[in-house]
Amino acid sequence: MLLHEGHGLLHGHIHEDDIKAAADSIWRQETVELTTAGIDIGSSTSHLLFAKIRLQRSTQSLSSRFVVTRREVIHRSPIMLTPFLGDGTIDITMLEDFIHKSYQQAGFTRSDIDSGAVILTGEAIKRKNARAIADLFAEEAGKFVCATAGHKLECTLAAHGSGAVALSKEKNICILHVDIGGGTTKLALIDKGKVLSVCAFAVGGRLLAKDENGTWNRVDDSAHLVAKELELPVDPESLNNVVIREKIVGRLVDVVIDFIKSGATDNLGKALQLTEDLERHVEPQGLTFSGGVSEYLLHGEMKEFGDIAPLLVSSLNNQLKNNVDLEIMDPGQGIRATVIGASQFTVQVSGKTIYLSHVDILPVHNIPVVQLHVDLSNTIDANIISKAIRDGINRIDKPIDTCIAIAFSWQGDPEYSRLNAMAKGICTAVLKDGARTQPLLLMIDGDIANIMGNILIREHHFPAKLLSVDGVQLQELDYVDVGELIDPPGVVPVVIKSLLFS
């Protein structure tokens, strides 16, 4: 090419400003910056986190996947006791006012938020007007993940949100994470950054609590069980006696220590257990804590909030020193062990790699992802596949017959025997008594989506609607939206929303 002096495309030299402009243009095409909100509404407390996140295009050639390269929490709201009315419902007006003020204090309007997550946990999801909370974010339905977390999913969220998963991965060790909230304690066994097993039981810092008048009149079922075993009264006047509260708390802490060491050992522990036992395939080398009680245990909180949390921590500290031989580590986050929001990006999936049994499946929104953690490079055992999928559904607290997205990375040759074993394992896992009413999504990192869909429908007579797509990389705690089929050119837009943690 002949270069000429002067201005225009053919320069004899290149200005620094031109280089900077070109670099900025490339950066904008490869980088996305979002403002995101994480909203946690729980049994005892509610709070918001606002964060800035940066996503950059994957370095893989022609990839349309963006990965998070930076996250920064820029505002934390005050922590509010979740407002309940006298009839047991959530005070939506007070909650909405709190959320509105939190946005104002952070310097944002609702339109400033690009994506986010609303997580309802514990007692909040049991209230008959819990649906009204999701309605507060109806206008942001496409931008927000609105998830209700049962006990097992709450365990996983606490493990990630506290920083315990990251700590376990960083130190390459097994950690037992303990999240003690207002009404429940959640355990997660984490090995080298992977949550292996979870368990929850009904012990927390607000099982006994005062009302706005200073009267001890909140007595949860767990406290009633303990008081009955100890033959103690639980009327407000009796609970005003610290000795009675200490006896109840001491017995609750006995249960906590049992679960940390090996699991429930007596009738009370078994009565308070809310999930299956914690499977202990690996012994922990460290212990981490989060939740409201951890603020006293790890971060020096001194203020009292009219409940038994300070007494519980005092007793727990003594028991840990005398009965538990594990190093206590600070994972980084205490009461704010929750999501900071959700990243969001879109992948265009080629029509050649789609299997769509019914066009009217689409669109679908906020479908939870079950990540299949199985090595598929060798012989595929249908029973192992089925159990892994069932375990994944169990981890996210969903019934078998619910709309889910099963994500896996295909490895090895696409031999019929291997594909058929995979299809058989999927069918066994997601059918209940041979039937299913809800659609199933398969999100596959590999080139077998079309053939897998055909085998499921034609040979295994899969009874429900099915969408199978290639070229999508997902992970646990992701949610997906799939838009309507665009024909031509025969593609579907897939929006992936990943929950983010500090």
C-alpha positions in Angstrom: 0.0 0.0 0.0 1.3 3.4 -1.0 1.3 5.9 1.9 0.7 9.6 1.2 1.2 12.5 3.5 -1.8 14.5 4.6 -4.9 13.6 6.4 -7.3 10.7 5.6 -7.0 7.0 5.6 -3.6 6.9 4.0 -1.3 8.8 6.4 2.4 9.1 6.4 2.1 9.1 10.2 -0.6 8.3 12.8 -1.7 10.7 15.4 -1.8 9.7 19.1 -5.4 10.8 19.2 -6.3 8.5 16.4 -4.8 5.5 18.2 -6.6 6.5 21.4 -9.9 6.8 19.5 -9.5 3.4 17.9 -8.5 1.8 21.2 -11.6 3.3 22.9 -13.8 2.1 20.1 -12.5 -1.5 20.4 -12.8 -1.3 24.2 -16.5 -0.3 24.0 -17.2 -3.2 21.7 -15.5 -5.7 24.0 -16.6 -4.2 27.4 -19.9 -3.8 29.1 -20.3 -1.9 32.4 -23.5 -2.4 34.4 -25.0 -1.0 37.6 -26.7 -3.8 39.5 -28.7 -4.1 42.7 -28.9 -7.0 45.2 -32.0 -7.0 47.4 -32.3 -9.5 50.3 -35.6 -9.9 52.1 -35.4 -12.4 54.9 -37.0 -13.7 58.0 -35.4 -11.2 60.3 -33.7 -8.5 58.2 -33.8 -6.9 54.8 -31.1 -4.8 53.0 -29.8 -3.7 49.6 -26.4 -3.6 47.9 -25.6 -1.6 44.8 -22.5 -2.5 42.7 -20.7 -1.6 39.5 -19.6 -4.6 37.4 -17.5 -4.8 34.3 -17.9 -7.6 31.7 -15.5 -8.2 28.9 -15.9 -10.4 25.9 -14.3 -13.9 26.3 -10.9 -14.2 24.6 -12.2 -17.2 22.7 -12.4 -16.5 18.9 -15.7 -15.0 17.9 -17.2 -15.6 21.3 -20.3 -13.7 22.2 -20.0 -14.7 25.9 -19.0 -11.9 28.3 -17.4 -12.7 31.6 -17.2 -10.5 34.8 -13.8 -9.0 35.2 -14.5 -6.5 38.0 -17.1 -6.0 40.6 -17.3 -3.2 43.2 -19.9 -2.6 45.9 -20.6 1.1 45.8 -23.4 1.4 48.4 -24.8 -0.6 51.2 -28.2 0.3 52.6 -29.0 0.3 56.3 -30.2 -3.1 57.6 -33.9 -3.0 58.4 -35.8 -5.6 60.5 -38.2 -7.1 58.0 -41.6 -5.5 58.6 -44.4 -7.9 59.5 -48.0 -6.8 60.3 -50.1 -8.1 63.1 -51.8 -10.7 60.8 -48.4 -12.1 59.9 -48.2 -10.6 56.4 -45.4 -8.5 55.2 -45.8 -4.7 55.4 -45.4 -4.0 51.7 -45.9 -0.3 52.1 -43.0 0.0 54.6 -40.8 -2.4 52.6 -41.4 -0.3 49.4 -40.6 2.9 51.2 -37.4 1.3 52.5 -36.4 0.2 49.0 -37.2 3.7 47.6 -35.1 5.4 50.3 -32.2 3.0 49.7 -32.2 3.9 46.0 -32.2 7.6 46.9 -29.4 7.2 49.4 -27.4 5.4 46.8 -28.0 8.2 44.3 -29.9 6.0 41.8 -33.4 5.9 40.3 -35.0 2.6 39.2 -34.1 3.4 35.6 -30.4 3.6 36.5 -30.2 -0.1 37.4 -29.2 -2.3 34.5 -29.8 -5.7 36.2 -30.4 -7.1 39.7 -31.6 -9.9 41.9 -34.3 -10.0 44.6 -33.9 -12.9 47.0 -36.7 -13.9 49.4 -35.7 -16.3 52.2 -37.0 -17.9 55.3 -40.3 -16.7 56.7 -40.6 -14.0 54.0 -41.5 -16.6 51.4 -44.1 -18.2 53.6 -46.3 -15.1 54.0 -49.5 -15.2 52.0 -48.7 -11.8 50.4 -45.1 -12.7 49.4 -46.1 -12.4 45.8 -46.6 -8.7 46.3 -42.8 -8.3 46.8 -42.1 -9.6 43.3 -44.8 -7.2 42.0 -42.7 -4.3 43.4 -40.2 -5.2 40.6 -42.7 -6.1 37.9 -41.5 -3.3 35.6 -37.9 -4.6 35.8 -39.0 -8.2 35.2 -36.6 -8.5 32.3 -33.7 -7.1 34.2 -34.2 -8.7 37.6 -33.9 -12.3 38.9 -36.6 -12.7 41.4 -35.9 -15.9 43.3 -37.4 -17.5 46.4 -34.8 -19.5 48.3 -35.8 -22.5 50.3 -33.5 -23.8 53.0 -31.1 -25.7 50.7 -30.7 -22.9 48.2 -30.3 -20.4 51.1 -27.4 -22.5 52.4 -25.7 -22.3 49.0 -26.4 -18.6 48.6 -24.9 -17.9 52.1 -21.8 -20.0 51.3 -21.2 -18.0 48.2 -22.3 -14.6 49.5 -20.2 -14.8 52.7 -17.0 -15.4 50.7 -16.6 -18.9 52.1 -16.6 -20.6 48.7 -13.9 -18.2 47.4 -11.9 -18.7 50.6 -12.1 -22.5 50.2 -11.0 -22.2 46.6 -8.2 -19.8 47.4 -6.7 -21.9 50.2 -7.5 -25.2 48.4 -9.1 -26.7 51.6 -12.4 -28.0 52.9 -14.5 -25.6 54.9 -17.7 -26.0 56.9 -19.6 -22.8 56.6 -22.2 -21.9 59.3 -24.7 -19.1 58.6 -26.8 -18.2 61.7 -29.7 -16.0 60.9 -32.8 -14.9 62.8 -34.7 -18.2 62.6 -32.4 -20.8 61.0 -28.8 -22.0 60.8 -27.5 -23.1 57.4 -24.5 -25.4 56.9 -22.5 -25.9 53.7 -19.6 -28.2 53.3 -17.3 -26.7 50.7 -14.2 -28.4 49.3 -11.8 -26.5 47.1 -14.5 -24.0 46.1 -17.3 -26.5 45.4 -20.3 -26.8 47.6 -20.6 -30.6 48.3 -23.6 -30.7 50.7 -25.9 -28.5 52.7 -28.1 -28.8 55.8 -30.4 -26.4 57.7 -32.0 -26.5 61.2 -34.2 -24.1 63.1 -31.9 -22.3 65.5 -31.4 -18.5 65.2 -30.8 -15.2 67.1 -34.5 -14.1 67.0 -36.3 -17.2 68.2 -37.0 -15.0 71.3 -37.4 -11.3 70.8 -38.9 -8.2 72.2 -41.7 -6.1 70.5 -41.5 -2.4 70.1 -42.7 -1.9 73.7 -39.8 -4.0 75.0 -41.9 -7.0 75.9 -40.6 -10.5 75.3 -43.5 -11.8 73.3 -41.9 -13.3 70.2 -41.5 -17.0 70.9 -40.9 -19.1 67.8 -41.7 -22.8 67.6 -38.1 -23.8 68.1 -38.0 -21.9 71.4 -41.2 -23.5 72.5 -39.8 -27.0 71.9 -36.7 -26.2 74.0 -38.7 -24.6 76.8 -41.0 -27.7 76.8 -38.0 -30.0 77.1 -36.5 -27.9 79.9 -39.9 -27.4 81.6 -39.5 -23.6 81.4 -42.3 -21.0 81.1 -42.2 -18.7 78.1 -44.7 -16.0 79.0 -43.3 -12.4 78.7 -42.8 -12.0 82.4 -40.7 -15.2 82.7 -38.7 -14.4 79.6 -37.8 -11.1 81.2 -35.6 -13.2 83.5 -32.2 -13.5 81.9 -31.5 -16.8 83.6 -34.5 -18.4 81.8 -33.3 -17.0 78.5 -29.8 -18.3 79.1 -31.0 -21.8 79.8 -33.0 -21.8 76.5 -30.0 -20.4 74.6 -27.6 -22.9 76.1 -29.7 -25.8 74.9 -30.0 -24.3 71.4 -26.2 -23.9 71.3 -25.9 -27.6 72.2 -27.8 -28.4 69.1 -25.6 -26.0 67.0 -22.4 -27.7 68.2 -23.9 -31.2 67.5 -24.6 -30.2 63.9 -21.2 -28.7 63.4 -19.4 -31.8 64.7 -21.5 -34.6 63.3 -25.2 -33.8 63.0 -28.3 -34.2 65.2 -27.6 -36.5 68.1 -30.8 -36.3 70.1 -34.6 -35.9 69.7 -34.5 -32.1 70.0 -31.8 -31.8 67.2 -33.8 -34.1 65.0 -37.0 -32.1 65.6 -35.3 -28.9 64.7 -33.7 -30.3 61.5 -35.2 -28.8 58.3 -33.4 -30.7 55.6 -31.6 -34.0 55.0 -28.4 -34.7 56.9 -25.2 -33.0 55.8 -23.2 -35.5 53.8 -19.6 -35.5 55.1 -17.5 -37.1 52.3 -14.6 -34.8 53.3 -13.6 -33.6 56.7 -13.4 -29.8 57.1 -10.2 -28.1 58.0 -11.7 -24.8 58.8 -14.9 -23.1 60.1 -16.5 -19.9 58.7 -19.5 -18.0 59.9 -22.0 -15.5 58.4 -25.5 -14.2 59.2 -26.6 -11.7 61.8 -25.1 -13.7 64.7 -21.7 -13.7 63.0 -21.5 -9.9 63.4 -21.1 -10.4 67.2 -18.9 -13.5 66.8 -16.4 -12.1 64.2 -16.8 -8.4 63.8 -17.2 -7.1 67.3 -20.9 -6.0 67.1 -22.0 -4.7 70.6 -25.4 -3.2 70.0 -28.4 -5.3 71.1 -31.6 -5.5 69.0 -34.0 -7.0 71.5 -33.3 -10.6 70.9 -31.1 -13.5 72.1 -28.3 -13.1 69.5 -25.7 -11.8 72.1 -26.5 -14.6 74.5 -26.3 -17.1 71.8 -22.8 -15.9 70.7 -21.5 -15.9 74.2 -22.5 -19.5 74.8 -21.4 -20.5 71.3 -17.9 -19.0 71.8 -17.4 -21.1 74.9 -18.6 -24.3 73.3 -16.4 -23.7 70.2 -13.3 -23.3 72.3 -14.0 -26.4 74.4 -15.6 -28.8 71.9 -14.6 -28.0 68.3 -11.0 -28.4 67.1 -11.3 -26.4 63.9 -9.7 -23.0 62.9 -12.3 -20.3 62.7 -11.7 -18.1 59.6 -13.4 -14.9 58.6 -14.8 -15.3 55.1 -15.3 -11.5 54.7 -19.0 -11.0 54.8 -21.3 -11.3 57.8 -24.9 -10.3 57.9 -24.6 -9.1 54.2 -23.7 -12.6 53.0 -26.0 -12.2 49.9 -26.0 -11.3 46.3 -24.8 -8.0 45.0 -26.9 -8.3 41.9 -26.8 -10.2 38.6 -24.6 -9.9 35.6 -26.4 -10.1 32.3 -25.4 -10.9 28.7 -26.9 -12.3 25.6 -25.8 -15.2 23.4 -27.1 -15.8 19.9 -27.5 -19.6 19.4 -27.2 -21.0 15.9 -30.3 -22.5 14.4 -28.4 -25.6 13.2 -27.8 -26.6 16.8 -31.4 -26.2 18.2 -34.0 -28.8 18.9 -37.4 -27.3 19.6 -40.2 -29.8 20.1 -43.0 -27.1 20.3 -42.6 -23.5 19.1 -45.1 -22.3 21.8 -42.5 -23.2 24.5 -41.0 -19.8 23.9 -40.5 -17.3 25.3 -39.5 -18.4 28.8 -38.0 -16.2 31.6 -36.0 -16.7 34.8 -35.5 -20.4 34.4 -33.1 -21.7 37.1 -30.1 -23.7 36.0 -29.1 -27.1 37.3 -25.4 -27.6 36.6 -24.4 -31.2 36.0 -21.1 -32.0 37.7 -20.3 -35.3 36.0 -17.3 -36.3 33.9 -18.7 -37.2 30.4 -15.4 -38.1 28.8 -15.6 -41.9 29.3 -18.5 -44.4 29.7 -21.7 -42.7 30.6 -23.8 -44.4 33.3 -27.5 -43.4 33.1 -27.9 -44.0 36.9 -25.1 -41.6 37.7 -26.5 -39.0 35.4 -30.0 -39.3 36.9 -28.7 -39.0 40.5 -26.5 -36.0 39.6 -29.5 -34.2 38.1 -31.8 -35.0 41.0 -29.2 -33.8 43.4 -28.9 -30.5 41.4 -32.7 -30.0 41.5 -32.7 -30.7 45.2 -29.9 -28.1 45.7 -32.0 -25.3 44.2 -35.2 -26.4 46.2 -37.3 -27.1 43.1 -39.8 -29.9 42.6 -39.0 -32.5 39.9 -41.9 -31.3 37.7 -40.8 -27.7 37.3 -39.3 -25.8 34.4 -35.5 -26.0 34.7 -32.5 -25.7 32.5 -30.0 -28.6 32.7 -26.6 -27.4 31.8 -23.6 -29.7 31.0 -20.4 -29.8 29.0 -20.3 -32.6 26.4 -17.0 -34.5 26.3 -15.9 -37.4 24.1 -17.3 -38.9 20.9 -21.0 -38.6 20.1 -21.5 -42.4 19.9 -25.1 -43.5 20.0 -24.6 -45.7 23.1 -23.2 -42.7 25.0 -25.9 -40.3 23.8 -28.6 -42.8 24.6 -27.3 -43.4 28.1 -27.3 -39.6 28.6 -30.9 -39.3 27.4 -32.0 -42.2 29.6 -30.4 -40.5 32.7 -32.1 -37.2 31.9 -35.5 -38.9 31.5 -35.2 -40.9 34.7 -34.3 -37.7 36.6 -37.0 -35.3 35.4 -40.0 -37.6 35.1 -42.3 -38.4 38.0 -44.0 -41.7 37.6 -43.2 -41.5 33.9 -45.0 -38.2 33.5 -44.1 -34.5 33.2 -46.1 -31.4 32.6 -43.5 -28.6 32.6 -41.0 -27.8 29.7 -37.4 -28.9 30.0 -34.4 -26.9 28.7 -31.1 -28.5 27.8 -28.2 -26.0 27.6 -25.2 -27.8 26.2 -21.6 -26.7 25.8 -21.0 -29.0 22.7 -22.4 -29.9 19.4 -25.1 -32.5 20.3 -28.2 -30.5 21.0 -30.2 -31.5 18.0 -29.4 -35.2 18.1 -30.0 -35.3 21.9 -33.4 -33.7 21.4 -34.3 -36.2 18.7 -33.2 -39.2 20.9 -35.3 -37.9 23.8 -38.4 -37.3 21.9 -38.4 -40.1 19.3 -36.8 -43.0 21.2 -37.5 -42.2 24.8 -40.9 -40.6 24.0 -40.2 -37.7 26.3 -43.7 -36.5 27.3 -43.1 -32.8 27.8 -42.1 -29.9 25.7 -38.3 -29.7 25.1 -35.8 -27.1 24.0 -32.2 -28.2 23.4 -29.5 -25.7 22.4 -25.7 -25.8 21.8 -23.0 -23.3 22.4 -24.1 -22.1 25.9 -21.8 -22.2 28.9 -23.7 -21.9 32.2 -23.0 -22.4 35.9 -25.0 -23.1 39.0 -26.9 -20.0 40.3 -27.5 -18.8 36.7 -31.0 -18.1 35.4 -31.8 -18.0 31.7 -34.4 -16.2 29.5 -35.0 -17.6 26.0 -36.8 -15.5 23.5 -39.0 -16.5 20.6 -37.5 -18.3 17.5 -36.3 -15.8 14.9 -36.9 -17.5 11.5 -35.1 -16.7 9.3 -32.3 -17.0 10.3 -33.4 -19.6 12.8 -31.9 -18.5 16.0 -33.1 -17.8 19.6 -31.8 -15.1 21.9 -30.6 -16.5 25.2 -30.1 -14.1 28.0 -28.0 -15.5 30.9 -28.3 -13.8 34.3 -25.6 -14.9 36.8 -26.0 -14.1 40.5 -23.0 -12.1 41.7 -21.4 -12.0 45.1 -18.9 -9.6 46.7 
